[in-house]
Amino acid sequence: MTATLLHILIALHTLIAALSTGCLFYLYFAAFRRKHPAEDRLLAFALLWPLANILLMAANGMACPLQNAAQTLSDTPGVWVRDIYLVPESWLALVPWTYPAFFCLGAVLVFRRAQPTSKSAPPPRRA
């Protein structure tokens, strides 16, 4: 039963990781296309989802809480357990430190390159 729960957790975490990675890619795409978060709901989500992930990891000592759950389910507390499919283990060790950096850079690019909303102030009148 625990092995099944562990595989369900790994599959769920793999989907969450794919969504998180997709959000990062979309941040850079939106910055390139000069999209504005107020006008693009997907961009707003792509900004909020990674921020929530980063805050959750920070609250857990820069470790993913699902890693703790995987350790509990495999009865190996304190020992790293594979909790995402298809990603090399050496890359997974870098995620807690690279993910926030890529997110911050993407968010800065979005806000620096975003076009003003179409509802901005009208141009000044000529006298």
MMTF fields as JSON, N, C-alpha, C and O atoms, coordinates in Angstrom:
{
  "mmtfVersion": "1.0.0",
  "mmtfProducer": "UNKNOWN",
  "numBonds": 507,
  "numAtoms": 508,
  "numGroups": 127,
  "numChains": 1,
  "numModels": 1,
  "chainsPerModel": [1],
  "groupsPerChain": [127],
  "chainIdList": ["A"],
  "bondAtomList": [4, 2, 8, 6, 12, 10, 16, 14, 20, 18, 24, 22, 28, 26, 32, 30, 36, 34, 40, 38, 44, 42, 48, 46, 52, 50, 56, 54, 60, 58, 64, 62, 68, 66, 72, 70, 76, 74, 80, 78, 84, 82, 88, 86, 92, 90, 96, 94, 100, 98, 104, 102, 108, 106, 112, 110, 116, 114, 120, 118, 124, 122, 128, 126, 132, 130, 136, 134, 140, 138, 144, 142, 148, 146, 152, 150, 156, 154, 160, 158, 164, 162, 168, 166, 172, 170, 176, 174, 180, 178, 184, 182, 188, 186, 192, 190, 196, 194, 200, 198, 204, 202, 208, 206, 212, 210, 216, 214, 220, 218, 224, 222, 228, 226, 232, 230, 236, 234, 240, 238, 244, 242, 248, 246, 252, 250, 256, 254, 260, 258, 264, 262, 268, 266, 272, 270, 276, 274, 280, 278, 284, 282, 288, 286, 292, 290, 296, 294, 300, 298, 304, 302, 308, 306, 312, 310, 316, 314, 320, 318, 324, 322, 328, 326, 332, 330, 336, 334, 340, 338, 344, 342, 348, 346, 352, 350, 356, 354, 360, 358, 364, 362, 368, 366, 372, 370, 376, 374, 380, 378, 384, 382, 388, 386, 392, 390, 396, 394, 400, 398, 404, 402, 408, 406, 412, 410, 416, 414, 420, 418, 424, 422, 428, 426, 432, 430, 436, 434, 440, 438, 444, 442, 448, 446, 452, 450, 456, 454, 460, 458, 464, 462, 468, 466, 472, 470, 476, 474, 480, 478, 484, 482, 488, 486, 492, 490, 496, 494, 500, 498, 504, 502],
  "bondOrderList": [1, 1, 1, 1, 1, 1, 1, 1, 1, 1, 1, 1, 1, 1, 1, 1, 1, 1, 1, 1, 1, 1, 1, 1, 1, 1, 1, 1, 1, 1, 1, 1, 1, 1, 1, 1, 1, 1, 1, 1, 1, 1, 1, 1, 1, 1, 1, 1, 1, 1, 1, 1, 1, 1, 1, 1, 1, 1, 1, 1, 1, 1, 1, 1, 1, 1, 1, 1, 1, 1, 1, 1, 1, 1, 1, 1, 1, 1, 1, 1, 1, 1, 1, 1, 1, 1, 1, 1, 1, 1, 1, 1, 1, 1, 1, 1, 1, 1, 1, 1, 1, 1, 1, 1, 1, 1, 1, 1, 1, 1, 1, 1, 1, 1, 1, 1, 1, 1, 1, 1, 1, 1, 1, 1, 1, 1],
  "groupList": [{"groupName": "MET", "atomNameList": ["N", "CA", "C", "O"], "elementList": ["N", "C", "C", "O"], "formalChargeList": [0, 0, 0, 0], "bondAtomList": [1, 0, 2, 1, 3, 2], "bondOrderList": [1, 1, 2], "singleLetterCode": "M", "chemCompType": "L-PEPTIDE LINKING"}, {"groupName": "THR", "atomNameList": ["N", "CA", "C", "O"], "elementList": ["N", "C", "C", "O"], "formalChargeList": [0, 0, 0, 0], "bondAtomList": [1, 0, 2, 1, 3, 2], "bondOrderList": [1, 1, 2], "singleLetterCode": "T", "chemCompType": "L-PEPTIDE LINKING"}, {"groupName": "ALA", "atomNameList": ["N", "CA", "C", "O"], "elementList": ["N", "C", "C", "O"], "formalChargeList": [0, 0, 0, 0], "bondAtomList": [1, 0, 2, 1, 3, 2], "bondOrderList": [1, 1, 2], "singleLetterCode": "A", "chemCompType": "L-PEPTIDE LINKING"}, {"groupName": "LEU", "atomNameList": ["N", "CA", "C", "O"], "elementList": ["N", "C", "C", "O"], "formalChargeList": [0, 0, 0, 0], "bondAtomList": [1, 0, 2, 1, 3, 2], "bondOrderList": [1, 1, 2], "singleLetterCode": "L", "chemCompType": "L-PEPTIDE LINKING"}, {"groupName": "HIS", "atomNameList": ["N", "CA", "C", "O"], "elementList": ["N", "C", "C", "O"], "formalChargeList": [0, 0, 0, 0], "bondAtomList": [1, 0, 2, 1, 3, 2], "bondOrderList": [1, 1, 2], "singleLetterCode": "H", "chemCompType": "L-PEPTIDE LINKING"}, {"groupName": "ILE", "atomNameList": ["N", "CA", "C", "O"], "elementList": ["N", "C", "C", "O"], "formalChargeList": [0, 0, 0, 0], "bondAtomList": [1, 0, 2, 1, 3, 2], "bondOrderList": [1, 1, 2], "singleLetterCode": "I", "chemCompType": "L-PEPTIDE LINKING"}, {"groupName": "SER", "atomNameList": ["N", "CA", "C", "O"], "elementList": ["N", "C", "C", "O"], "formalChargeList": [0, 0, 0, 0], "bondAtomList": [1, 0, 2, 1, 3, 2], "bondOrderList": [1, 1, 2], "singleLetterCode": "S", "chemCompType": "L-PEPTIDE LINKING"}, {"groupName": "GLY", "atomNameList": ["N", "CA", "C", "O"], "elementList": ["N", "C", "C", "O"], "formalChargeList": [0, 0, 0, 0], "bondAtomList": [1, 0, 2, 1, 3, 2], "bondOrderList": [1, 1, 2], "singleLetterCode": "G", "chemCompType": "PEPTIDE LINKING"}, {"groupName": "CYS", "atomNameList": ["N", "CA", "C", "O"], "elementList": ["N", "C", "C", "O"], "formalChargeList": [0, 0, 0, 0], "bondAtomList": [1, 0, 2, 1, 3, 2], "bondOrderList": [1, 1, 2], "singleLetterCode": "C", "chemCompType": "L-PEPTIDE LINKING"}, {"groupName": "PHE", "atomNameList": ["N", "CA", "C", "O"], "elementList": ["N", "C", "C", "O"], "formalChargeList": [0, 0, 0, 0], "bondAtomList": [1, 0, 2, 1, 3, 2], "bondOrderList": [1, 1, 2], "singleLetterCode": "F", "chemCompType": "L-PEPTIDE LINKING"}, {"groupName": "TYR", "atomNameList": ["N", "CA", "C", "O"], "elementList": ["N", "C", "C", "O"], "formalChargeList": [0, 0, 0, 0], "bondAtomList": [1, 0, 2, 1, 3, 2], "bondOrderList": [1, 1, 2], "singleLetterCode": "Y", "chemCompType": "L-PEPTIDE LINKING"}, {"groupName": "ARG", "atomNameList": ["N", "CA", "C", "O"], "elementList": ["N", "C", "C", "O"], "formalChargeList": [0, 0, 0, 0], "bondAtomList": [1, 0, 2, 1, 3, 2], "bondOrderList": [1, 1, 2], "singleLetterCode": "R", "chemCompType": "L-PEPTIDE LINKING"}, {"groupName": "LYS", "atomNameList": ["N", "CA", "C", "O"], "elementList": ["N", "C", "C", "O"], "formalChargeList": [0, 0, 0, 0], "bondAtomList": [1, 0, 2, 1, 3, 2], "bondOrderList": [1, 1, 2], "singleLetterCode": "K", "chemCompType": "L-PEPTIDE LINKING"}, {"groupName": "PRO", "atomNameList": ["N", "CA", "C", "O"], "elementList": ["N", "C", "C", "O"], "formalChargeList": [0, 0, 0, 0], "bondAtomList": [1, 0, 2, 1, 3, 2], "bondOrderList": [1, 1, 2], "singleLetterCode": "P", "chemCompType": "L-PEPTIDE LINKING"}, {"groupName": "GLU", "atomNameList": ["N", "CA", "C", "O"], "elementList": ["N", "C", "C", "O"], "formalChargeList": [0, 0, 0, 0], "bondAtomList": [1, 0, 2, 1, 3, 2], "bondOrderList": [1, 1, 2], "singleLetterCode": "E", "chemCompType": "L-PEPTIDE LINKING"}, {"groupName": "ASP", "atomNameList": ["N", "CA", "C", "O"], "elementList": ["N", "C", "C", "O"], "formalChargeList": [0, 0, 0, 0], "bondAtomList": [1, 0, 2, 1, 3, 2], "bondOrderList": [1, 1, 2], "singleLetterCode": "D", "chemCompType": "L-PEPTIDE LINKING"}, {"groupName": "TRP", "atomNameList": ["N", "CA", "C", "O"], "elementList": ["N", "C", "C", "O"], "formalChargeList": [0, 0, 0, 0], "bondAtomList": [1, 0, 2, 1, 3, 2], "bondOrderList": [1, 1, 2], "singleLetterCode": "W", "chemCompType": "L-PEPTIDE LINKING"}, {"groupName": "ASN", "atomNameList": ["N", "CA", "C", "O"], "elementList": ["N", "C", "C", "O"], "formalChargeList": [0, 0, 0, 0], "bondAtomList": [1, 0, 2, 1, 3, 2], "bondOrderList": [1, 1, 2], "singleLetterCode": "N", "chemCompType": "L-PEPTIDE LINKING"}, {"groupName": "GLN", "atomNameList": ["N", "CA", "C", "O"], "elementList": ["N", "C", "C", "O"], "formalChargeList": [0, 0, 0, 0], "bondAtomList": [1, 0, 2, 1, 3, 2], "bondOrderList": [1, 1, 2], "singleLetterCode": "Q", "chemCompType": "L-PEPTIDE LINKING"}, {"groupName": "VAL", "atomNameList": ["N", "CA", "C", "O"], "elementList": ["N", "C", "C", "O"], "formalChargeList": [0, 0, 0, 0], "bondAtomList": [1, 0, 2, 1, 3, 2], "bondOrderList": [1, 1, 2], "singleLetterCode": "V", "chemCompType": "L-PEPTIDE LINKING"}],
  "groupTypeList": [0, 1, 2, 1, 3, 3, 4, 5, 3, 5, 2, 3, 4, 1, 3, 5, 2, 2, 3, 6, 1, 7, 8, 3, 9, 10, 3, 10, 9, 2, 2, 9, 11, 11, 12, 4, 13, 2, 14, 15, 11, 3, 3, 2, 9, 2, 3, 3, 16, 13, 3, 2, 17, 5, 3, 3, 0, 2, 2, 17, 7, 0, 2, 8, 13, 3, 18, 17, 2, 2, 18, 1, 3, 6, 15, 1, 13, 7, 19, 16, 19, 11, 15, 5, 10, 3, 19, 13, 14, 6, 16, 3, 2, 3, 19, 13, 16, 1, 10, 13, 2, 9, 9, 8, 3, 7, 2, 19, 3, 19, 9, 11, 11, 2, 18, 13, 1, 6, 12, 6, 2, 13, 13, 13, 11, 11, 2],
  "groupIdList": [1, 2, 3, 4, 5, 6, 7, 8, 9, 10, 11, 12, 13, 14, 15, 16, 17, 18, 19, 20, 21, 22, 23, 24, 25, 26, 27, 28, 29, 30, 31, 32, 33, 34, 35, 36, 37, 38, 39, 40, 41, 42, 43, 44, 45, 46, 47, 48, 49, 50, 51, 52, 53, 54, 55, 56, 57, 58, 59, 60, 61, 62, 63, 64, 65, 66, 67, 68, 69, 70, 71, 72, 73, 74, 75, 76, 77, 78, 79, 80, 81, 82, 83, 84, 85, 86, 87, 88, 89, 90, 91, 92, 93, 94, 95, 96, 97, 98, 99, 100, 101, 102, 103, 104, 105, 106, 107, 108, 109, 110, 111, 112, 113, 114, 115, 116, 117, 118, 119, 120, 121, 122, 123, 124, 125, 126, 127],
  "secStructList": [7, 2, 2, 2, 2, 2, 2, 2, 2, 2, 2, 2, 2, 2, 2, 2, 2, 2, 2, 2, 2, 2, 2, 2, 2, 2, 2, 2, 2, 2, 2, 2, 6, 6, 7, 7, 6, 6, 6, 7, 2, 2, 2, 2, 2, 2, 2, 2, 2, 2, 2, 2, 2, 2, 2, 2, 2, 2, 2, 6, 6, 1, 1, 7, 2, 2, 2, 2, 2, 2, 2, 2, 2, 6, 6, 7, 6, 6, 1, 7, 7, 7, 7, 1, 1, 1, 1, 7, 2, 2, 2, 2, 6, 6, 2, 2, 2, 2, 2, 2, 2, 2, 2, 2, 2, 2, 2, 2, 2, 2, 2, 2, 2, 7, 7, 7, 7, 6, 6, 1, 7, 7, 7, 7, 7, 7, 7],
  "xCoordList": [0.82, 0.0, 0.868, 0.577, 1.938, 2.808, 3.54, 3.78, 3.9, 4.579, 3.654, 4.097, 2.377, 1.404, 1.257, 1.224, 1.17, 1.065, 2.313, 2.229, 3.462, 4.701, 4.704, 5.136, 4.236, 4.184, 3.154, 3.365, 2.057, 1.073, 1.689, 1.502, 2.419, 3.095, 4.127, 4.221, 4.897, 5.911, 5.24, 5.719, 4.142, 3.432, 2.864, 2.959, 2.281, 1.737, 2.844, 2.678, 3.958, 5.075, 5.683, 6.141, 5.686, 6.167, 5.28, 5.784, 3.966, 3.04, 3.223, 3.199, 3.406, 3.629, 4.932, 4.99, 5.965, 7.251, 7.121, 7.706, 6.363, 6.165, 5.394, 5.73, 4.374, 3.615, 4.507, 4.439, 5.326, 6.237, 7.25, 7.538, 7.79, 8.739, 8.046, 8.608, 6.838, 6.066, 5.819, 5.86, 5.563, 5.371, 6.638, 6.564, 7.784, 9.035, 9.24, 9.618, 8.992, 9.132, 8.163, 8.518, 6.939, 5.955, 6.358, 6.074, 7.01, 7.486, 8.419, 8.283, 9.357, 10.313, 9.629, 9.951, 8.696, 7.935, 7.127, 7.113, 6.458, 5.654, 6.526, 6.122, 7.704, 8.617, 9.044, 9.112, 9.328, 9.72, 8.577, 8.81, 7.359, 6.192, 5.628, 4.633, 6.262, 5.862, 4.425, 3.677, 4.058, 2.716, 2.689, 3.722, 1.512, 1.352, 0.493, -0.523, 0.872, 0.12, -1.331, -2.19, -1.617, -2.994, -3.885, -5.105, -3.293, -4.07, -3.986, -4.708, -3.138, -2.919, -3.033, -2.128, -4.148, -4.371, -3.368, -2.967, -2.975, -1.984, -0.65, 0.045, -0.298, 0.927, 0.813, 1.769, -0.349, -0.548, -0.372, 0.256, -0.929, -0.756, 0.714, 1.231, 1.387, 2.805, 3.685, 4.808, 3.206, 3.945, 3.611, 4.492, 2.35, 1.923, 2.299, 2.705, 2.171, 2.452, 3.897, 4.111, 4.902, 6.28, 6.559, 7.305, 5.961, 6.165, 5.637, 6.279, 4.481, 3.938, 4.857, 5.082, 5.392, 6.333, 7.578, 8.043, 8.115, 9.341, 9.092, 9.916, 7.964, 7.645, 7.458, 7.876, 6.833, 6.645, 7.986, 8.211, 8.878, 10.209, 10.997, 11.676, 10.909, 11.637, 11.149, 11.946, 9.848, 9.3, 9.746, 9.717, 10.16, 10.592, 12.116, 12.622, 12.848, 14.307, 14.896, 15.901, 14.295, 14.711, 14.712, 15.558, 13.753, 13.526, 12.042, 11.192, 11.749, 10.362, 9.64, 10.156, 8.464, 7.708, 7.322, 7.133, 7.204, 6.871, 8.042, 7.838, 9.267, 10.423, 10.298, 10.597, 9.85, 9.636, 8.564, 8.7, 7.501, 6.441, 6.963, 6.614, 7.796, 8.375, 9.277, 9.283, 10.03, 10.886, 10.038, 10.383, 8.942, 8.046, 7.429, 7.378, 6.96, 6.329, 7.319, 6.922, 8.58, 9.566, 10.291, 11.193, 9.901, 10.51, 12.015, 12.763, 12.466, 13.886, 14.021, 14.408, 13.703, 13.807, 15.253, 16.174, 15.438, 16.764, 17.57, 18.653, 17.062, 17.753, 16.956, 15.732, 17.663, 16.974, 16.288, 16.865, 15.042, 14.243, 13.823, 13.406, 13.928, 13.481, 11.998, 11.183, 11.664, 10.26, 9.747, 8.663, 10.511, 10.082, 10.602, 11.766, 9.724, 10.136, 10.898, 10.738, 11.709, 12.307, 13.353, 13.846, 13.709, 14.713, 15.912, 15.741, 17.119, 18.301, 18.436, 18.157, 18.861, 18.975, 19.927, 19.71, 20.982, 21.933, 21.271, 21.66, 20.283, 19.565, 18.623, 18.461, 18.002, 17.022, 17.664, 17.004, 18.931, 19.627, 19.818, 19.979, 19.801, 20.003, 18.71, 18.758, 17.57, 16.289, 16.047, 15.66, 16.248, 15.937, 16.736, 16.324, 17.852, 18.687, 18.575, 18.744, 18.294, 18.194, 16.782, 16.615, 15.782, 14.388, 14.061, 13.495, 14.392, 14.11, 14.854, 14.308, 16.097, 16.869, 16.248, 16.111, 15.869, 15.228, 13.873, 13.495, 13.142, 11.861, 12.063, 11.381, 12.99, 13.222, 13.653, 13.175, 14.54, 14.976, 13.807, 13.647, 13.0, 11.839, 10.836, 10.299, 10.575, 9.624, 10.14, 9.374, 11.425, 12.005, 11.866, 11.493, 12.158, 12.032, 10.586, 10.338, 9.636, 8.226, 7.854, 7.259, 8.2, 7.776, 8.564, 8.052, 9.777, 10.553, 10.128, 10.183, 9.704, 9.365, 7.87, 7.469, 7.036, 5.584, 5.137, 5.588, 4.242, 3.659, 2.596, 1.944, 2.417, 1.343, -0.004, -0.174, -0.947, -2.268, -2.933, -2.581, -3.887, -4.564, -5.455, -5.913, -5.706, -6.556, -5.719, -6.127, -4.588, -3.715, -4.299, -5.289, -3.685, -4.161, -4.14, -3.246, -5.121, -5.141, -3.989, -3.47, -3.584, -2.489, -2.893, -4.073, -1.924, -2.269, -2.874, -2.5, -3.821, -4.486, -3.637, -2.903, -3.759, -3.07, -3.965, -5.178, -3.375, -4.166, -4.345, -4.992],
  "yCoordList": [-1.198, 0.0, 1.268, 2.231, 1.25, 2.447, 2.647, 3.786, 1.561, 1.699, 2.364, 3.184, 2.012, 2.629, 4.111, 4.945, 4.435, 5.847, 6.628, 7.787, 5.984, 6.644, 6.919, 7.989, 5.983, 6.203, 7.274, 8.044, 7.316, 8.382, 9.734, 10.704, 9.805, 11.04, 11.463, 12.641, 10.497, 10.801, 11.316, 12.275, 10.687, 11.134, 12.538, 13.381, 12.783, 14.113, 15.166, 16.26, 14.833, 15.775, 16.026, 17.131, 15.007, 15.181, 16.163, 17.018, 16.05, 16.985, 18.406, 19.37, 18.53, 19.848, 20.455, 21.648, 19.636, 20.126, 20.555, 21.56, 19.804, 20.18, 21.493, 22.343, 21.665, 22.915, 24.082, 25.162, 23.87, 24.91, 25.3, 26.483, 24.316, 24.591, 25.322, 26.252, 24.908, 25.596, 27.051, 27.919, 27.326, 28.71, 29.537, 30.68, 28.962, 29.689, 29.987, 31.099, 28.996, 29.227, 30.31, 31.149, 30.286, 31.279, 32.684, 33.654, 32.812, 34.129, 34.734, 35.905, 33.947, 34.45, 34.729, 35.707, 33.873, 34.106, 35.404, 36.211, 35.604, 36.806, 38.051, 39.098, 37.949, 39.102, 39.415, 40.583, 38.397, 38.596, 39.238, 40.101, 38.814, 39.336, 40.615, 41.154, 41.101, 42.329, 42.26, 43.233, 41.123, 40.958, 41.588, 41.712, 41.979, 42.613, 41.709, 41.195, 41.499, 40.584, 40.995, 40.139, 42.283, 42.728, 42.345, 42.271, 42.106, 41.779, 40.307, 39.866, 39.554, 38.153, 37.302, 37.289, 36.597, 35.783, 34.643, 34.27, 34.102, 33.024, 33.546, 32.844, 34.753, 35.36, 35.611, 35.391, 36.069, 36.271, 34.949, 34.91, 33.871, 32.551, 32.143, 31.597, 32.412, 32.045, 32.83, 32.412, 33.942, 34.693, 34.186, 34.109, 33.841, 33.45, 32.018, 31.758, 31.087, 29.675, 29.46, 28.859, 29.94, 29.738, 30.47, 29.974, 31.648, 32.378, 31.565, 31.504, 30.949, 30.097, 28.907, 28.538, 28.304, 27.182, 27.606, 26.897, 28.77, 29.25, 29.55, 29.212, 30.18, 30.477, 29.189, 29.102, 28.198, 26.908, 26.222, 25.674, 26.253, 25.663, 26.443, 25.841, 27.764, 28.581, 28.292, 28.222, 28.124, 27.808, 26.429, 26.14, 25.577, 24.224, 24.081, 22.976, 25.183, 25.112, 24.854, 24.151, 25.407, 25.241, 23.77, 23.325, 23.038, 21.653, 21.51, 22.131, 20.712, 20.504, 19.649, 18.608, 20.073, 19.272, 17.898, 16.956, 17.776, 16.464, 15.493, 14.279, 16.011, 15.15, 14.55, 13.375, 15.376, 14.866, 13.775, 12.768, 13.985, 12.974, 11.697, 10.597, 11.832, 10.651, 9.884, 8.654, 10.606, 9.943, 9.191, 8.08, 9.791, 9.147, 7.885, 6.843, 7.985, 6.832, 5.702, 4.537, 6.016, 4.968, 4.506, 3.67, 5.046, 4.69, 4.935, 4.147, 6.025, 6.392, 7.874, 8.676, 8.243, 9.661, 10.15, 9.458, 11.334, 11.915, 11.472, 12.005, 10.5, 10.009, 10.473, 10.343, 11.021, 11.517, 10.373, 9.302, 10.613, 9.617, 10.233, 11.391, 9.477, 9.995, 10.314, 9.453, 11.577, 11.975, 12.664, 13.247, 12.609, 13.114, 12.136, 11.736, 11.758, 10.88, 11.672, 12.888, 10.994, 11.483, 12.584, 13.058, 13.004, 14.056, 13.445, 12.776, 13.657, 13.101, 13.636, 14.803, 12.768, 13.138, 14.308, 15.129, 14.388, 15.487, 16.832, 17.843, 16.864, 18.116, 18.476, 19.651, 17.462, 17.725, 18.383, 19.136, 18.11, 18.737, 20.237, 20.992, 20.666, 22.085, 22.895, 24.122, 22.24, 22.941, 23.96, 25.085, 23.64, 24.632, 25.928, 26.953, 25.904, 27.101, 27.776, 28.992, 27.022, 27.633, 28.108, 29.125, 27.412, 27.765, 29.188, 29.947, 29.583, 30.974, 32.001, 33.059, 31.697, 32.644, 32.828, 33.959, 31.732, 31.833, 32.534, 33.29, 32.277, 32.958, 34.465, 35.257, 34.858, 36.294, 37.0, 38.097, 36.392, 36.987, 37.111, 38.15, 36.081, 36.125, 37.182, 37.903, 37.281, 38.283, 39.696, 40.573, 39.917, 41.241, 41.572, 42.692, 40.621, 40.857, 41.166, 42.052, 40.446, 40.696, 42.129, 42.839, 42.551, 43.877, 45.004, 46.116, 44.742, 45.778, 45.931, 47.029, 44.837, 44.889, 45.02, 45.216, 44.917, 44.94, 46.264, 47.336, 46.163, 47.359, 47.906, 47.139, 49.217, 49.757, 49.239, 48.917, 49.164, 48.668, 49.619, 50.796, 49.107, 49.927, 50.982, 51.899, 50.872, 51.828, 52.913, 53.464, 53.21, 54.229, 55.619, 55.773, 56.592, 57.969, 58.405, 58.027, 59.195, 59.661, 60.615, 61.233, 60.739, 61.656, 63.098, 63.441, 63.93, 65.326, 66.029, 65.762, 66.934, 67.677, 68.829, 69.446, 69.096, 70.273, 71.482, 71.394, 72.591, 73.797, 74.563, 75.611],
  "zCoordList": [0.0, 0.0, 0.0, -0.71, 0.809, 0.867, -0.45, -0.851, -1.134, -2.424, -3.439, -4.243, -3.402, -4.296, -3.982, -4.887, -2.698, -2.305, -2.706, -3.11, -2.591, -2.991, -4.495, -4.923, -5.29, -6.738, -7.11, -8.046, -6.383, -6.608, -6.264, -6.998, -5.157, -4.761, -5.811, -6.159, -6.31, -7.327, -8.607, -9.214, -9.015, -10.22, -10.021, -10.913, -8.864, -8.565, -8.544, -9.082, -7.93, -7.846, -9.227, -9.514, -10.076, -11.443, -12.198, -12.925, -12.032, -12.676, -12.144, -12.911, -10.833, -10.227, -10.752, -11.048, -10.863, -11.37, -12.832, -13.236, -13.621, -15.023, -15.126, -15.951, -14.306, -14.291, -13.868, -14.455, -12.868, -12.386, -13.448, -13.631, -14.144, -15.218, -16.36, -16.937, -16.683, -17.709, -17.355, -18.227, -16.084, -15.634, -15.863, -16.313, -15.556, -15.784, -17.261, -17.627, -18.11, -19.546, -20.019, -20.847, -19.489, -19.91, -19.461, -20.164, -18.31, -17.876, -18.915, -19.269, -19.4, -20.386, -21.73, -22.404, -22.109, -23.331, -23.214, -24.144, -22.078, -21.868, -21.849, -22.355, -21.276, -21.281, -22.707, -23.09, -23.488, -24.884, -25.679, -26.526, -25.402, -26.117, -25.5, -25.986, -24.43, -23.73, -23.203, -23.289, -22.667, -22.095, -20.711, -20.053, -20.281, -18.978, -18.099, -18.568, -16.83, -15.957, -15.754, -15.541, -15.815, -15.618, -16.795, -16.65, -17.939, -19.134, -19.517, -20.411, -18.875, -19.23, -17.968, -17.133, -17.84, -16.633, -16.506, -15.403, -17.642, -17.602, -17.074, -16.34, -17.437, -16.919, -15.422, -14.678, -14.981, -13.543, -12.792, -11.734, -13.342, -12.734, -12.759, -11.785, -13.884, -14.025, -13.061, -12.778, -12.561, -11.534, -10.131, -9.275, -9.894, -8.543, -8.177, -7.045, -9.12, -8.819, -8.354, -7.301, -9.119, -8.646, -7.337, -6.493, -7.167, -5.917, -4.733, -3.684, -4.9, -3.835, -3.574, -2.422, -4.641, -4.475, -3.71, -2.817, -4.071, -3.438, -1.962, -1.112, -1.654, -0.253, 0.543, 1.697, -0.069, 0.601, 0.855, 1.934, -0.139, 0.056, 1.116, 1.947, 1.091, 2.072, 3.479, 4.415, 3.632, 4.953, 5.433, 6.63, 4.488, 4.833, 4.755, 4.561, 4.903, 4.902, 3.53, 3.415, 2.485, 1.081, 0.665, -0.111, 1.195, 0.78, 0.446, 1.084, -0.525, -0.927, 0.116, 0.522, 0.549, 1.52, 0.97, 1.74, -0.343, -0.902, -0.789, -0.784, -0.7, -0.434, 0.964, 1.179, 1.911, 3.277, 3.287, 3.981, 2.511, 2.434, 1.784, 2.213, 0.757, 0.094, 1.062, 1.066, 1.874, 2.872, 3.888, 4.292, 4.296, 5.256, 4.658, 5.311, 3.413, 2.771, 2.5, 2.474, 2.302, 2.03, 3.293, 3.225, 4.434, 5.73, 5.752, 6.333, 5.121, 5.131, 5.479, 4.629, 6.724, 7.087, 7.015, 7.448, 6.471, 6.376, 5.172, 4.929, 4.406, 3.22, 2.002, 1.969, 0.989, -0.191, -0.916, -1.1, -1.325, -2.04, -3.371, -3.409, -4.46, -5.756, -5.641, -5.308, -5.925, -5.819, -7.075, -7.057, -8.174, -9.479, -10.53, -10.501, -11.457, -12.547, -13.614, -13.721, -14.385, -15.63, -15.502, -16.527, -14.323, -14.149, -13.438, -12.419, -13.948, -13.275, -11.844, -11.569, -10.964, -9.556, -9.338, -8.446, -10.151, -9.986, -10.279, -9.696, -11.167, -11.461, -10.323, -9.991, -9.726, -8.666, -7.452, -6.735, -7.218, -6.092, -6.312, -5.353, -7.569, -7.889, -7.853, -7.766, -7.918, -8.036, -6.927, -7.242, -5.648, -4.614, -4.741, -4.199, -5.437, -5.54, -6.9, -6.993, -7.955, -9.283, -9.595, -10.268, -9.131, -9.408, -8.957, -9.744, -7.721, -7.319, -8.167, -8.481, -8.539, -9.342, -10.722, -11.189, -11.383, -12.691, -12.596, -13.49, -11.497, -11.315, -11.153, -11.804, -10.296, -10.06, -11.338, -11.631, -12.092, -13.348, -14.323, -14.964, -14.44, -15.325, -14.901, -15.742, -13.592, -13.099, -13.36, -13.759, -13.138, -13.408, -14.891, -15.24, -15.758, -17.197, -17.578, -18.395, -16.994, -17.301, -16.942, -17.753, -15.744, -15.306, -15.97, -16.097, -16.387, -17.078, -18.53, -19.083, -19.146, -20.565, -20.831, -21.978, -19.798, -19.998, -20.597, -20.192, -21.57, -22.17, -21.226, -20.517, -21.21, -20.378, -20.859, -22.035, -19.95, -20.303, -21.286, -21.358, -22.034, -23.037, -22.39, -23.072, -21.108, -20.401, -19.722, -18.699, -20.269, -19.668, -19.922, -20.637, -19.339, -19.45, -20.914, -21.671, -21.296, -22.688, -22.946, -22.017, -24.217, -24.529, -24.243, -24.307, -23.931, -23.616, -24.847, -25.989, -24.566, -25.65, -26.103, -25.331, -27.373, -27.908, -27.78, -27.973, -27.461, -27.269, -28.562, -28.575]
}
